Amino acid sequence: MADKSSANTYWAANTRIILISLAIWFVCSFGLGIILRPMLMGISIGGADLGFWFAQNGSIYVFLVLIFAYAAKMNKLDREHGVEE
């Protein structure tokens, strides 16, 4: 990255990806597992209601998916800006 505007564009894109990932994780862990849990009590997954499942398992699975999605997005962003390893 030769110029400062390219570096600013790179970090703005990186920050956007991070904020979107955090928002998704927040909605899945706090939103579905705590706030919306009473509304999800009628839906059953593996013998437990969906809200409990998100609080115990779903947020962890979403976090793992977000890790791999973030790595893929950052690899693409690195290639676009010429800073790949």
N, C-alpha and C positions, 0 to 999 in steps of 0.2 A: 504494500500500500504506500504509494508515493506521496500523496498529498493528504492534508488534514481533513478535507471534506469527505474523502473516501473512508478514512478512519472513523469519522463521526457517523457516517452512514452505516458502517459495519456495527458499531456499538449500539446505535439506535435499533437496528434490526435484532441484535442479540438481546437487548433489553426487552423488546417487544415479545420475543419468543419466550423469555423467562416469565414475564408478567402474564402472558396467556397460559403458560403451563401452571403457574401458581394459582390462577383463577380457576382453572379446571380442577386442580387438586382440592382447592378450598370448597368448591361446590360439591364435589363427590364426598369429601370427608366430613366437613362441618355441616354443609347444607343437607345432603341426603342422609347422613348418619345421625345428626342431632336435631336440626331445625325441622326437617320434613319427615322425621321418623314416624310421628303419629299418623300421618297421611299414608305412609307406606306399609302400615301394619297388616293390611289385608292381603298383600302380595307375599307369597311364600317361595323361598329358594332353599332347597335342601333341609326343610324342616324348620327354618327360622324365617322371621319376617324380613322383608327387603331392607328396611331401615337398619335393623340389627346387623344384617349381612354387610351393608356398606360400612357401618361403624367398625366392624371387626375384620372383614376381609377385603371388601370392595375398594376402600381407599388405598390399601397396600397394593392391590393389583393395578389400580389406576396409576399409582406412583411408579411402579415398575414399567408400565407402558410409556409413561411420560419420559422416563429416563432414556429409553431407546428412541423415542420420537425426537427428543431434544438432541441426542447424539447425531441422528440422521439429518435433522434440520441444520445443525451447526456444521456438519461436514459439507452440506450443500452450500451454506453461506460462506464457509472458508474457501471453497473452490471458486465461487463467484467473485470473491475479493482477492484471490491470489495469495492466501495465507495458509493453504493446506500444509499438512506435515509431510 
